Amino acid sequence: MTALDIVIVNYNTRKDLAACLQSLVAAPPQRPHHIIVVDNASTDGSVEDVRRDFAAVRIIEMGRNAGFAAANNAGIRASASPLVLLLNSDTRVPEGALDRLCDRLEATNAIAAGPRLLDADGRPEMSWGRMLSPLTEWQQARLLTAAARGHDAARRRISALTAAERDVDWVSGACLLVRREAAVAAGLLDERYFMYEEDVDFCAALRAHGGHILFTPAAEIIHLRGRSMTNAAPRRPSYYDESHLTFYEKHSPRWVPWLRLWKRLRRRL
């Protein structure tokens, strides 16, 4: 019996998907595991490549671009292991990272865990946070903007915030390990989210069922960030805006009129 199922959603990320799978083959987790690729109707030959080069990988073809949440749910439903890892195709997995992540989850009472994510230059990303609110979003956006502009103080702050293990409200869906039974009990990911905020919402559902979310720097994963978004077809007004409003309608509806007003004003600027 396998101990871990790794679910990777793919949409036209041929090169990244191959590199991600190759990193898992080159340094596989020590515990028995399966890899499941869920494909959202890619047209770049990525499915054919996986069939040819990674015969042990199970492929689920959605037949349409169903979005990130729905595709991950298909992978979770197809899994049978007690632990399920949701992993972006634009990640690279160093040797031992997934074993350390699983070990930390199993050593605690957490029901989901995320590692420290490093960008292509080896700098830590802010891959955990507090429950979304206008204040927490403003604080995080301010920090990330400063870091992206090269401000040393902001980068040091992110390094400090990602240096210690802690219970958090959410961890990034780029690499999210969850106990399968807990994921099912929470209702899986909300498929109203096509892309963005589904990971924060999923962690909120897990916490609502009595679970704890763990962030741990004991495991580090390389995240090249946003590759699938460059291929996301065709954009409706904004996947982010739609998901953002859906999140607040669900969790903090009193803010929705103000958010709608802000988004209208922003589009006019």
Secondary structure, 3 states (H helix, E strand, C coil): CCCEEEEEEECCCHHHHHHHHHHHHHCCCCCCEEEEEEECCCCCCHHHHHHHHCCCCEEEECCCCCCHHHHHHHHHHHCCCCEEEEEECCEECCCCHHHHHHHHHHCCCCCEEEEEEECCCCCECCCEECCCCHHHHHHHHHHHHHHHCCCHHHHHHHHHHCCCCEEECEECCCEEEEEHHHHHHCCCCCCCCCCCCHHHHHHHHHHHCCCCEEEEEEEEEEECCCHHHHCCCCCCCCHHHHHHHHHHHHHCHHHHHHHHHHHHHHHHC
